[in-house]
């Protein structure tokens, strides 16, 4: 049975949080503590302000010291806590970044063959996986603590509101539902757009690299390809921007409507509180607390929705990371304990057939060739005849589609590729220039 999307997301979320914990247990615990404290601060501030104003308006000076002292302490905490949170978050992001990059490139280095690096689908996957850095995972790792802090804040402020007016607390909570649904829908569309544009972005980067790459400079100028490649770059860029523009317009309209809804709810609450104070059913402190609680609840709810939406994008990047991590080598594993003997007799190609893909023509057809030890051999042929392909097979960058390559009678597929390549020295015609 196919695993549901929600279960897959939960699995990725659990995997990412486990990596975060391994990157820094003390940092994670510290963020948990600051999350709880930070979530309770707004409710404490609102309630202490109410008590102070009620004491002042009632002339009960003996009741002023407690709330005033509490407000001073809360103010110190509100001022200092963000700096502590920022440090914990940055350090956690740095450590997680090292871990993610180490995992990804360790896995990429395990791919002994070349076939994956010539596969556009894999290259798209790898490009997206490389964006799963510590910073980009913040909406899930540190962002989860921000989400928790805002949830605690919302619960605390709604509790304070409910103590003053249960209907108003219910209205504020219900008004948050369309905000949540709309924001999640917009973020889902954004993730889908990014996924669709992955191939477009890769083509744009490819065409741009041809214009600026020193290896391509001769051909680009010789054949007058500069304007053609520039047109391709701009065309791919326009395609990307067109999708972004449509989504931005939709998001601007939706956000404006949601802002109007929030303002309407807040305004209605303020009017109700003001008339209630005039009738004597609420104190001035109650009105102050209610206004602050409504504003704080709406801000926390909006932030909660945004964190959840950003987390969806971060999980998408982590999903690419995990899919790359789950890939096996594109070459068949060597036999257990097999070793490559010192070359004494020679190398033999026995009925070797090869093509790069099932949809491509055969590059080699039934090649039988023996290269005796201690001899030299030159391969001569037209471009595309398979000379470089044969050398790549000898290096075991690919395995033959049919047949076998023997090293003193040992099939090179039976030994680790690194051991085989340690016996070889190869200079390809498209070598890398390190200057």
FENPEDA-V471287 format. One record per residue. N is the residue number from 1. RES is the residue in three letters. SS is DSSP state (alpha for helix, beta for strand, coil for the rest). BURIAL is I if it has 16 or more other ideal C-beta (glycine too) atoms within 10 Angstrom, else O. Layout:
n res ss burial
N RES SS BURIAL
N RES SS BURIAL
This chain:
n res ss burial
1 UNK coil O
2 UNK coil O
3 UNK coil O
4 UNK coil O
5 UNK alpha O
6 UNK alpha O
7 UNK alpha O
8 UNK alpha O
9 UNK alpha I
10 UNK alpha O
11 UNK alpha O
12 UNK alpha I
13 UNK alpha I
14 UNK alpha O
15 UNK alpha I
16 UNK alpha I
17 UNK alpha O
18 UNK alpha O
19 UNK alpha I
20 UNK alpha I
21 UNK alpha O
22 UNK alpha O
23 UNK alpha I
24 UNK coil I
25 UNK alpha O
26 UNK alpha O
27 UNK alpha I
28 UNK alpha I
29 UNK alpha O
30 UNK alpha I
31 UNK alpha I
32 UNK alpha O
33 UNK alpha O
34 UNK alpha I
35 UNK alpha I
36 UNK alpha O
37 UNK alpha I
38 UNK alpha I
39 UNK alpha I
40 UNK alpha I
41 UNK alpha I
42 UNK alpha I
43 UNK alpha I
44 UNK alpha I
45 UNK alpha I
46 UNK alpha I
47 UNK alpha I
48 UNK alpha I
49 UNK alpha I
50 UNK alpha I
51 UNK alpha I
52 UNK alpha I
53 UNK alpha I
54 UNK alpha I
55 UNK alpha I
56 UNK alpha I
57 UNK alpha O
58 UNK alpha O
59 UNK coil O
60 UNK coil O
61 UNK alpha O
62 UNK alpha O
63 UNK alpha O
64 UNK alpha O
65 UNK alpha O
66 UNK alpha O
67 UNK alpha I
68 UNK alpha O
69 UNK alpha O
70 UNK alpha I
71 UNK alpha I
72 UNK alpha O
73 UNK alpha O
74 UNK alpha I
75 UNK alpha O
76 UNK alpha O
77 UNK alpha I
78 UNK alpha O
79 UNK alpha O
80 UNK alpha O
81 UNK alpha O
82 UNK alpha O
83 UNK alpha O
84 UNK alpha I
85 UNK alpha I
86 UNK alpha O
87 UNK alpha O
88 UNK alpha I
89 UNK alpha I
90 UNK alpha O
91 UNK alpha I
92 UNK alpha I
93 UNK alpha I
94 UNK alpha I
95 UNK alpha I
96 UNK alpha I
97 UNK alpha I
98 UNK alpha O
99 UNK alpha I
100 UNK alpha I
101 UNK alpha O
102 UNK alpha O
103 UNK alpha I
104 UNK alpha I
105 UNK alpha O
106 UNK alpha O
107 UNK alpha I
108 UNK alpha I
109 UNK alpha O
110 UNK alpha O
111 UNK coil I
112 UNK coil I
113 UNK coil I
114 UNK coil I
115 UNK coil O
116 UNK alpha I
117 UNK alpha O
118 UNK alpha O
119 UNK coil O
120 UNK alpha O
121 UNK alpha O
122 UNK alpha I
123 UNK alpha I
124 UNK alpha I
125 UNK alpha I
126 UNK alpha I
127 UNK alpha O
128 UNK alpha I
129 UNK alpha I
130 UNK alpha I
131 UNK coil I
132 UNK coil I
133 UNK coil I
134 UNK coil I
135 UNK coil I
136 UNK coil I
137 UNK coil I
138 UNK coil I
139 UNK coil I
140 UNK coil I
141 UNK alpha I
142 UNK alpha I
143 UNK alpha I
144 UNK alpha I
145 UNK alpha I
146 UNK alpha I
147 UNK alpha I
148 UNK alpha I
149 UNK alpha I
150 UNK alpha I
151 UNK alpha I
152 UNK alpha I
153 UNK alpha I
154 UNK alpha I
155 UNK alpha O
156 UNK alpha I
157 UNK alpha I
158 UNK alpha I
159 UNK alpha O
160 UNK alpha I
161 UNK alpha I
162 UNK alpha I
163 UNK alpha O
164 UNK alpha I
165 UNK coil I
166 UNK alpha O
167 UNK alpha O
168 UNK alpha I
169 UNK alpha I
170 UNK alpha O
171 UNK alpha I
172 UNK alpha I
173 UNK alpha O
174 UNK alpha O
175 UNK alpha I
176 UNK alpha I
177 UNK alpha O
178 UNK alpha O
179 UNK alpha I
180 UNK alpha I
181 UNK alpha O
182 UNK alpha I
183 UNK alpha I
184 UNK alpha O
185 UNK alpha O
186 UNK alpha I
187 UNK alpha I
188 UNK alpha O
189 UNK alpha O
190 UNK alpha I
191 UNK alpha I
192 UNK alpha O
193 UNK alpha O
194 UNK alpha I
195 UNK alpha O
196 UNK alpha O
197 UNK coil I
198 UNK alpha I
199 UNK alpha O
200 UNK alpha I
201 UNK alpha I
202 UNK alpha I
203 UNK alpha I
204 UNK alpha I
205 UNK alpha O
206 UNK alpha O
207 UNK alpha I
208 UNK alpha I
209 UNK alpha O
210 UNK alpha I
211 UNK alpha I
212 UNK alpha O
213 UNK coil O
214 UNK alpha O
215 UNK alpha O
216 UNK alpha O
217 UNK alpha O
218 UNK alpha O
219 UNK alpha O
220 UNK alpha I
221 UNK alpha O
222 UNK alpha O
223 UNK coil O
224 UNK coil O
225 UNK coil O
226 UNK alpha O
227 UNK alpha O
228 UNK alpha O
229 UNK alpha I
230 UNK alpha O
231 UNK alpha O
232 UNK alpha I
233 UNK alpha I
234 UNK alpha O
235 UNK alpha O
236 UNK alpha I
237 UNK alpha O
238 UNK alpha O
239 UNK alpha I
240 UNK alpha I
241 UNK alpha O
242 UNK alpha O
243 UNK alpha I
244 UNK alpha O
245 UNK alpha O
246 UNK alpha O
247 UNK alpha I
248 UNK alpha O
249 UNK alpha O
250 UNK alpha O
251 UNK alpha I
252 UNK alpha O
253 UNK alpha O
254 UNK alpha I
255 UNK alpha O
256 UNK alpha O
257 UNK alpha O
258 UNK alpha I
259 UNK alpha O
260 UNK alpha O
261 UNK alpha I
262 UNK alpha I
263 UNK alpha O
264 UNK alpha O
265 UNK alpha I
266 UNK alpha I
267 UNK alpha O
268 UNK alpha O
269 UNK alpha I
270 UNK alpha O
271 UNK alpha O
272 UNK alpha I
273 UNK alpha I
274 UNK alpha O
275 UNK alpha O
276 UNK alpha I
277 UNK alpha I
278 UNK alpha O
279 UNK alpha O
280 UNK coil O
281 UNK coil O
282 UNK coil I
283 UNK coil I
284 UNK alpha O
285 UNK alpha I
286 UNK alpha I
287 UNK alpha I
288 UNK alpha I
289 UNK alpha I
290 UNK alpha I
291 UNK alpha I
292 UNK alpha I
293 UNK alpha I
294 UNK alpha I
295 UNK alpha I
296 UNK alpha I
297 UNK alpha I
298 UNK alpha I
299 UNK alpha I
300 UNK alpha I
301 UNK alpha I
302 UNK alpha I
303 UNK alpha I
304 UNK alpha I
305 UNK alpha I
306 UNK alpha I
307 UNK alpha I
308 UNK alpha I
309 UNK alpha I
310 UNK alpha I
311 UNK alpha I
312 UNK alpha I
313 UNK alpha I
314 UNK alpha I
315 UNK alpha I
316 UNK alpha I
317 UNK alpha I
318 UNK alpha I
319 UNK alpha I
320 UNK alpha I
321 UNK alpha I
322 UNK alpha I
323 UNK alpha O
324 UNK alpha I
325 UNK alpha O
326 UNK coil O
327 UNK coil O
328 UNK coil O
329 UNK coil O
330 UNK coil I
331 UNK coil I
332 UNK coil O
333 UNK coil O
334 UNK coil I
335 UNK coil O
336 UNK coil O
337 UNK coil O
338 UNK coil O
339 UNK coil O
340 UNK coil I
341 UNK coil O
342 UNK coil O
343 UNK coil O
344 UNK coil O
345 UNK coil O
346 UNK beta O
347 UNK beta I
348 UNK beta I
349 UNK beta I
350 UNK beta I
351 UNK beta O
352 UNK beta I
353 UNK beta O
354 UNK beta I
355 UNK coil I
356 UNK coil O
357 UNK coil O
358 UNK coil O
359 UNK coil O
360 UNK coil O
361 UNK coil O
362 UNK coil O
363 UNK coil I
364 UNK beta I
365 UNK beta O
366 UNK beta O
367 UNK beta I
368 UNK beta O
369 UNK beta O
370 UNK beta O
371 UNK beta O
372 UNK beta O
373 UNK coil O
374 UNK coil O
375 UNK coil O
376 UNK coil O
377 UNK coil O
378 UNK coil O
379 UNK coil O
380 UNK coil O
381 UNK coil O
382 UNK coil O
383 UNK coil O
384 UNK coil O
385 UNK coil O
386 UNK coil I
387 UNK alpha I
388 UNK alpha O
389 UNK alpha I
390 UNK alpha I
391 UNK alpha O
392 UNK alpha I
393 UNK alpha I
394 UNK alpha I
395 UNK coil I
396 UNK coil I
397 UNK coil I
398 UNK coil I
399 UNK coil I
400 UNK coil I
401 UNK coil O
402 UNK beta O
403 UNK beta I
404 UNK beta I
405 UNK beta I
406 UNK beta I
407 UNK beta I
408 UNK coil O
409 UNK coil O
410 UNK beta I
411 UNK beta I
412 UNK alpha I
413 UNK alpha I
414 UNK alpha I
415 UNK coil I
416 UNK coil I
417 UNK alpha I
418 UNK alpha O
419 UNK alpha O
420 UNK alpha I
421 UNK alpha O
422 UNK coil O
423 UNK coil O
424 UNK coil O
425 UNK coil O
426 UNK coil O
427 UNK coil O
428 UNK coil O
429 UNK coil O
430 UNK coil O
431 UNK coil O
432 UNK coil O
433 UNK coil O
434 UNK coil O
435 UNK coil O
